[in-house]
Amino acid sequence: MNQGWRLGAAAAGVAVLLGVAVVAEAQNAPAQITQRQEAMKGQGAAVRTLTQMVRGEQPWNQQAARQAATTINNTAKMIPSLFPQGTGAEAGVKTAALPAIWQNKADFDAKAKTLEEESAKLMAANDEAAVKAQFPNVGKACGGCHENYRAKQQ
Amino acid sequence: MRTAACIAAVLFLLGAGIHATQAQEASAVAASPSAASRGQYVFNLAGCTSCHTDEKNKGPLLAGGVPLKTPFGTFYGPNITPDPTYGIGAWSEADFVRALREGRGRDGAHLFPVFPFTSFTRMTDEDAKDLWAYLRTVPAVPTPNKPHDVGFPFNVRLGQMVWKWIFFSPGRFRPDPAKSAEVNRGAYIVQALSHCGECHTQRNLLGGVDTAKALAGNTRGPDKDAVPNITPDPDTGIGKWSDADLTDLLKDGMTPEGDFVGGSMAEVVRNTTGKLSGADARAVIAYLRSLPPIRNKVEEKKSP
């Protein structure tokens, strides 16, 4: 009898904790959305740095180029986890994330993987010419995901 | 003797002319390879595949089935492969050119302006014929068309007549002699082929474009997204963009912020602007820069 009572209490406790966790996650959605928007802005800044170097508008700097590529790569690795369930339009906060993300999560994650791979190649590029050659592939990976998973304007 | 020779010559030329016309209209006769390859470039710039190929579901080339959501209902792009039953295989070149120029189907029915004949009307004869030549080389696919999901009164074809009377001015592109050849080429691509204004110009409630504000942005875009102002206004348009910025946008969809366009513009970049030749991209940019800047801030889509 004792054990039955404790088992019941434990089960109730777990249920309460789970409920709290679910509520907490839902309440966290705006914060998560802001976090990933910041991450994407970081992607844009890294792309801008590389663009200016590739165009010759900024002097070539191998270290800066590698740093920018690393930023893109690190964020790419995080992308699948930056879009948990409940952080789409239903969160009630302005987001450009389309419902298609959660309808096609496997494809979405695969596109993030492509960005991870292309940016890894960019990190490994050893000179200006190699960076110039690989950079468009990174851009294609960005656009390839945005086409179906991001609203045109935020 | 000379008269006979003259008559013979005239008859020969007439016969040759008739034969040539018949050759153009016969469905089985292949056009010259260069016409079809020129036509493929026209095809890319006109962006046919975006509405006629169901890329999302890996559908066959030009077999139709793409939903186009508008405020008037959902239209499904038809099959324009040379299939004689389900595509346009039974059409003649003249039928096709009439569809482009006048917005009429083979049976004479008015086409819905979701098909941008309002822009294609400006195509040159040569481009229209080359495009036809290319379309004939695409594999025939026997996929029936999905019926449009359009309610009353918008499904009344007679209503299209009224719409066209108000909003449609047919006619080939006329170059502006005051502008350079490059600007005119850019104007032709934007107005007649890539039909940029169909999205980038404000639509009214009846679905007509506000020609006075051409390319100055549209709050009622496809996918219910706002479409940017691409006139050279420095604050609300592309006035501050460099040539390199504009080139990268057309080629890769990249904005000056290092962002990459999403949604339907990403598709446009992939299927159309990304396939512009270097010279044509420069022409498009020259044309856009030649436009009067229109100050029009297009409101971003409100959440959620």
Chai-1 contact restraints between the chains, C-beta under 6 A:
chainA,res_idxA,chainB,res_idxB,connection_type,confidence,min_distance_angstrom,max_distance_angstrom,comment,restraint_id
A,G44,B,E257,contact,1.0,0.0,6.0,A-B,restraint_1
A,G44,B,G258,contact,1.0,0.0,6.0,A-B,restraint_2
A,G44,B,D259,contact,1.0,0.0,6.0,A-B,restraint_3
A,V47,B,G258,contact,1.0,0.0,6.0,A-B,restraint_4
A,R48,B,G258,contact,1.0,0.0,6.0,A-B,restraint_5
A,R55,B,A244,contact,1.0,0.0,6.0,A-B,restraint_6
A,A89,B,P304,contact,1.0,0.0,6.0,A-B,restraint_7
A,G92,B,P304,contact,1.0,0.0,6.0,A-B,restraint_8
A,K94,B,S303,contact,1.0,0.0,6.0,A-B,restraint_9
A,G139,B,D252,contact,1.0,0.0,6.0,A-B,restraint_10
A,G139,B,M254,contact,1.0,0.0,6.0,A-B,restraint_11
A,C142,B,F260,contact,1.0,0.0,6.0,A-B,restraint_12
A,G143,B,G253,contact,1.0,0.0,6.0,A-B,restraint_13
A,G143,B,F260,contact,1.0,0.0,6.0,A-B,restraint_14
A,G143,B,A266,contact,1.0,0.0,6.0,A-B,restraint_15
A,H146,B,F260,contact,1.0,0.0,6.0,A-B,restraint_16
A,H146,B,G262,contact,1.0,0.0,6.0,A-B,restraint_17
A,H146,B,A266,contact,1.0,0.0,6.0,A-B,restraint_18
A,E147,B,A266,contact,1.0,0.0,6.0,A-B,restraint_19
A,E147,B,E267,contact,1.0,0.0,6.0,A-B,restraint_20
A,R150,B,G262,contact,1.0,0.0,6.0,A-B,restraint_21
A,A151,B,D225,contact,1.0,0.0,6.0,A-B,restraint_22
A,A151,B,G263,contact,1.0,0.0,6.0,A-B,restraint_23
A,K152,B,D225,contact,1.0,0.0,6.0,A-B,restraint_24
A,K152,B,G262,contact,1.0,0.0,6.0,A-B,restraint_25
A,K152,B,G263,contact,1.0,0.0,6.0,A-B,restraint_26
A,K152,B,M265,contact,1.0,0.0,6.0,A-B,restraint_27
A,Q153,B,D225,contact,1.0,0.0,6.0,A-B,restraint_28
A,Q153,B,A226,contact,1.0,0.0,6.0,A-B,restraint_29
A,Q153,B,E300,contact,1.0,0.0,6.0,A-B,restraint_30
A,Q153,B,K301,contact,1.0,0.0,6.0,A-B,restraint_31
